[in-house]
Amino acid sequence: MNPGEHSGMAIRLHRDSTTLRLALAAAGAAAILGCGTTRTSNTARTATEQLLISDAVDRTVQQLDFKPLEGQTVFFDEKPLAEVVDKNYLVSSIRQHLLASGCVLKDARDQADYVVEPRVGAMGTDSHDLLFGIPALQVPQVPLAPAMPSAIPEIPFAKRRDQRGIAKLAVFAYRRDTGERVWQSGMAMSESIAKDIWLFGAGPFQRGTIYDGTRFLGNGIKDQQDHSSDAARVARLTDEAVFSGKKAAAAAPDDGAVIQASAEAPAPAASTASASAGGPPVLPPPRPLAEAPKPEDPAKTAG
């Protein structure tokens, strides 16, 4: 075999080995590469809409002052709320606030002294959009013209979307046996807000009552606890609270009458009895320091 045949065979062997290496590399890459799909779905109502409704409910229910019914047995009549959006959340919020205010809830109407009846004037959301740029347009199709896109997409330079939730609520109470009026809350209404802003395609930047300051998409949602100074005895609807138990029976009136929260309780009968029986006298409260007699001037006394 001459030298030319040897060189030709070497070249063929080199080409075959190169081809084999490329085929093995392609097979390895095909084995390593893969594709997968993740199934996602959305609820019929967006999370933002539900947050707007629940936040408006929390703020509105917190305005109700049930302290005049403190210590009384109460039946909560939820029939007027049958057609209200998110009825279950609203009913549970009001019942929780009744308990936090010191009321005793009864499941049966005939077991309670008072009936509390709510009504809702508004419960819903609306939105407003503002666009600086080119809105989406539908392009009319001409049969003889060349193929053209059927629509031009939206080209925003800046875009803003404002959403709000409204809750308007009123509650009143009456005696179960006589139907006599007892108390009414007046009208309570609150608004929750969510604002989204896009700038040159970046966004949304989110802020509002359901967020904690200004947030970019995907960041946390507001912890709705209000840490402002609040010395009220009633636990706020959005606060965690532990209740020690039932109040003393002496604080509840015997005739079932409603006592305002600002009313002063009468002196215990035991103290009056002990005073009349020769026990230790009940002293009047001390006078303010400003009313105390001032000491005489030593110079005037010496003169």
C-alpha positions in Angstrom: 0.0 0.0 0.0 1.5 3.3 -1.1 1.7 6.4 1.2 -1.2 8.1 -0.6 -3.6 5.3 0.3 -2.4 5.5 3.9 -3.2 9.2 4.2 -6.6 8.8 2.5 -7.6 6.1 5.0 -6.5 8.3 7.9 -8.5 11.1 6.7 -11.6 8.9 6.4 -11.1 7.5 9.9 -10.8 11.0 11.3 -14.0 12.1 9.6 -15.8 9.1 10.9 -14.7 9.6 14.4 -15.6 13.3 14.3 -19.1 12.4 13.0 -19.5 9.8 15.7 -18.5 12.4 18.4 -21.0 14.9 17.0 -23.7 12.3 17.0 -23.0 11.3 20.6 -22.9 15.0 21.6 -26.3 15.6 19.9 -27.8 12.5 21.6 -26.5 13.7 25.0 -27.9 17.1 24.5 -31.3 15.7 23.5 -31.3 13.6 26.6 -30.4 16.6 28.8 -32.8 19.1 27.3 -36.5 18.8 28.1 -39.6 20.9 28.4 -42.3 21.1 31.0 -45.6 22.9 31.5 -47.2 24.4 34.6 -50.9 24.7 34.8 -52.2 27.9 36.3 -55.7 29.1 36.8 -57.5 32.2 38.2 -60.5 32.4 40.4 -63.7 34.0 39.1 -63.1 37.0 41.3 -59.7 38.5 41.5 -57.8 38.7 44.8 -57.7 42.5 44.6 -61.5 42.7 44.4 -61.9 40.4 47.4 -59.4 42.4 49.4 -61.1 45.6 48.5 -64.5 44.3 49.7 -63.1 42.7 53.0 -61.0 45.8 53.8 -64.1 48.0 53.4 -66.1 45.7 55.6 -63.5 45.7 58.3 -63.3 49.5 58.4 -67.1 49.9 58.4 -67.9 47.3 61.1 -65.2 48.8 63.3 -67.2 52.1 63.3 -70.2 50.5 64.9 -70.4 51.0 68.7 -72.2 48.1 70.4 -71.3 49.2 73.9 -74.9 50.2 74.8 -75.8 46.5 74.5 -72.9 45.3 76.6 -73.8 42.4 78.9 -77.2 41.8 77.2 -78.4 38.6 75.4 -78.6 39.4 71.7 -79.9 37.6 68.6 -78.3 38.7 65.3 -80.9 38.6 62.5 -79.0 38.1 59.3 -82.0 37.8 56.9 -81.7 41.3 55.5 -78.2 40.4 54.2 -79.3 37.4 52.1 -78.4 39.1 48.7 -75.3 41.0 49.9 -71.9 40.3 48.3 -69.6 38.3 50.6 -72.5 37.9 53.1 -70.6 35.2 55.2 -67.6 37.5 55.8 -69.9 40.4 56.8 -72.0 38.4 59.1 -69.0 36.8 60.9 -67.4 40.3 61.2 -70.4 41.8 62.9 -70.9 38.8 65.2 -67.2 39.0 66.2 -67.6 42.7 66.9 -70.7 42.1 69.0 -68.8 39.6 71.1 -65.8 41.9 71.5 -68.2 44.6 72.7 -69.4 42.4 75.6 -72.7 41.2 74.1 -73.9 37.6 74.7 -75.0 36.0 71.4 -77.9 33.6 71.2 -78.6 31.2 68.3 -82.3 31.2 68.9 -84.5 34.3 68.7 -86.6 33.4 71.8 -83.5 33.0 74.0 -82.4 36.7 73.6 -83.7 39.9 75.1 -82.8 42.0 72.1 -82.7 41.6 68.4 -80.0 43.2 66.3 -80.9 43.8 62.6 -78.4 45.1 60.0 -78.9 46.5 56.5 -76.5 47.2 53.7 -76.8 50.2 51.5 -73.8 49.5 49.3 -71.2 46.7 48.9 -69.2 46.6 45.8 -66.2 47.8 43.7 -65.6 50.1 40.8 -62.5 51.2 38.8 -61.2 54.0 36.7 -58.4 53.7 34.1 -56.2 56.6 32.7 -53.8 56.1 29.8 -51.1 58.4 28.3 -50.2 56.8 25.0 -51.9 55.0 22.1 -54.9 53.0 23.0 -55.6 49.6 21.4 -57.3 50.0 18.0 -59.3 47.7 15.8 -58.1 47.9 12.1 -60.9 47.5 9.5 -60.2 44.8 7.0 -60.4 45.5 3.3 -60.9 42.4 1.1 -58.7 43.5 -1.8 -55.9 45.0 0.4 -52.9 43.1 1.5 -53.1 41.2 4.7 -53.0 43.6 7.7 -53.2 43.0 11.4 -56.7 43.0 12.8 -55.7 45.1 15.9 -53.0 47.5 17.0 -52.0 46.7 20.6 -52.0 49.3 23.4 -48.8 51.4 23.5 -48.8 53.1 26.9 -46.2 55.7 28.0 -47.9 55.9 31.4 -51.0 54.2 32.7 -52.9 54.3 35.9 -55.8 52.2 37.3 -57.7 53.2 40.4 -59.9 50.6 42.1 -62.0 51.2 45.2 -64.4 49.1 47.4 -67.4 50.6 49.2 -69.2 49.3 52.2 -72.2 51.2 53.7 -73.9 49.6 56.7 -76.4 50.5 59.5 -77.6 48.4 62.5 -80.4 48.9 64.9 -81.7 46.9 68.0 -85.1 46.4 69.5 -86.6 44.4 72.3 -87.7 40.9 71.2 -90.8 40.7 73.3 -92.3 44.1 72.8 -90.6 45.4 69.6 -89.7 48.6 71.4 -86.8 50.5 69.9 -83.6 50.4 71.9 -80.6 51.6 69.9 -79.5 52.5 66.4 -76.0 52.9 65.1 -76.4 55.6 62.5 -74.9 55.2 59.0 -71.4 53.8 58.8 -69.5 53.9 55.5 -65.9 53.2 54.5 -63.8 53.1 51.3 -60.8 50.9 50.5 -58.4 51.8 47.7 -56.0 50.1 45.3 -53.9 52.1 42.8 -51.7 50.6 40.1 -49.3 52.7 38.0 -47.2 51.7 34.9 -44.3 53.9 33.6 -42.9 53.1 30.2 -44.0 49.5 30.5 -42.6 49.0 34.0 -45.1 48.1 36.7 -47.5 47.9 38.2 -46.4 50.0 41.2 -49.1 49.4 43.8 -50.3 51.4 46.7 -53.6 51.8 48.6 -55.3 50.8 51.8 -54.8 47.1 51.1 -51.1 47.5 50.6 -48.3 48.7 53.0 -47.0 51.8 51.3 -45.9 51.7 47.6 -45.2 48.2 46.3 -44.0 46.6 43.1 -45.9 43.7 41.7 -45.4 40.6 43.8 -44.4 42.2 47.1 -46.2 41.6 50.4 -49.7 42.8 51.3 -50.4 45.0 54.2 -50.7 43.6 57.7 -54.0 45.2 58.5 -53.4 45.6 62.2 -53.7 49.3 63.3 -51.0 50.1 65.8 -52.2 53.6 66.5 -52.9 54.5 70.1 -56.3 53.1 71.0 -57.3 53.0 74.7 -60.9 51.8 74.0 -62.1 48.8 75.9 -63.5 47.2 72.8 -61.1 45.0 70.9 -60.6 46.2 67.3 -62.0 44.0 64.6 -58.5 43.4 63.1 -56.6 43.0 66.4 -55.8 39.8 68.2 -57.4 39.7 71.7 -58.0 37.2 74.5 -61.1 37.7 76.7 -60.9 36.7 80.4 -64.5 35.6 80.8 -67.9 36.8 81.8 -68.3 40.0 83.7 -69.6 40.1 87.2 -73.3 39.5 87.5 -73.7 42.6 89.7 -72.9 44.8 86.7 -75.9 43.6 84.7 -79.2 45.3 85.3 -82.0 43.2 86.8 -84.8 44.6 84.6 -83.0 44.0 81.3 -82.7 47.7 80.6 -79.9 48.9 78.4 -77.3 51.0 80.2 -75.2 53.4 78.2 -71.5 52.9 78.3 -71.0 56.3 79.9 -73.5 55.7 82.7 -72.1 55.5 86.3 -72.8 52.4 88.2 -74.6 52.8 91.6 -72.7 52.2 94.8 -72.8 48.5 96.0 -75.6 47.8 98.4 -73.1 46.0 100.8 -71.3 49.3 101.5 -74.5 51.1 102.3 -75.6 48.3 104.6 -72.4 48.2 106.4 -72.5 51.9 107.0 -76.0 51.8 108.5 -75.1 48.8 110.6 -72.3 50.7 112.4 -69.5 49.6 110.1 -66.7 51.8 108.9 -68.0 55.1 107.5 -68.0 55.7 103.8 -65.8 58.8 103.3 -66.4 61.2 100.4 -63.7 61.4 97.8 -60.8 63.8 98.5 -61.0 67.3 97.2 -58.7 68.4 94.4 -55.4 69.8 95.5 -56.3 73.2 94.1 -59.2 73.4 96.6 -57.1 72.6 99.6 -56.6 75.5 102.2 -53.4 77.4 101.6 -50.9 77.9 104.6 -50.8 81.3 106.2 -47.9 83.6 105.6 -45.4 83.3 108.6 -44.6 87.0 108.4 -48.3 88.0 108.8 -48.7 85.5 111.6 -45.7 86.9 113.5 -47.0 90.5 113.2 
